[in-house]
Amino acid sequence: MVGEEDTVDSAVKAVKQLKPDMVLLDLILPGAKSGIEAIDEIKVVDPNIKVVVITAIEQTEIDKTIAEKGVDAVLKKPFSFDEFQKTIERTIKSGK
């Protein structure tokens, strides 16, 4: 299943309805809420959902924050298709 949403609220609603195994999430989203807030709201809906954050933000504090929120992987932009594929495969195989 593939879906695309552009706000935190619509993403959370889609997770509730579609029940995906994994979410690919950018930290910068339109609207008042950020991707960091989306992680919390998505994990409330499904604590076991795998979350891969895709971001161009290079800040140690943000990396620490998203790791504490239970993110399974982080892809830093720009990335190659090979990096993307390997990250998704590792995330799927992880028992987390």
SEGU-736454 format. One record per residue (C-alpha): residue in three letters; x, y, z. Coordinates in steps of 0.5 Angstrom, whole numbers, plus 500, padded with zeros to 3 digits. Example, Ala and Ser with C-alpha at 12.3 -4.5 7.8 and 13.67 -1.06 7.14 Angstrom:
residues 2
ALA525491516
SER527498514
//
This chain:
residues 96
MET500500500
VAL503507498
GLY500513501
GLU502521501
GLU500526506
ASP502533507
THR500535514
VAL501531521
ASP494531522
SER492528515
ALA498523516
VAL496521523
LYS489520520
ALA492516514
VAL495511519
LYS489510523
GLN485508516
LEU491504512
LYS494501518
PRO501501514
ASP507497517
MET512503515
VAL512510515
LEU517515511
LEU517522514
ASP520528513
LEU521533519
ILE519539515
LEU512539514
PRO507544512
GLY502547517
ALA503548525
LYS506541527
SER513538525
GLY515531523
ILE517531530
GLU510532533
ALA508527527
ILE512521530
ASP509522537
GLU502522534
ILE503516529
LYS506512535
VAL500513539
VAL496510534
ASP501504533
PRO507503537
ASN510498533
ILE510502526
LYS516503523
VAL518510522
VAL524512517
VAL525519517
ILE528523511
THR531529512
ALA536534510
ILE537537517
GLU544536520
GLN543537528
THR545533533
GLU540535538
ILE534533533
ASP538526531
LYS538525539
THR530527539
ILE528523534
ALA532517536
GLU529517543
LYS522517540
GLY523510537
VAL525512530
ASP527506526
ALA532509521
VAL534516518
LEU536518511
LYS539524510
LYS538528504
PRO541527499
PHE541520498
SER542515493
PHE537510491
ASP542504493
GLU542508500
PHE534508500
GLN533501498
LYS538498504
THR535503509
ILE528500507
GLU531493507
ARG534494514
THR528497517
ILE524491515
LYS528486517
SER529489524
GLY526486530
LYS524493533
//
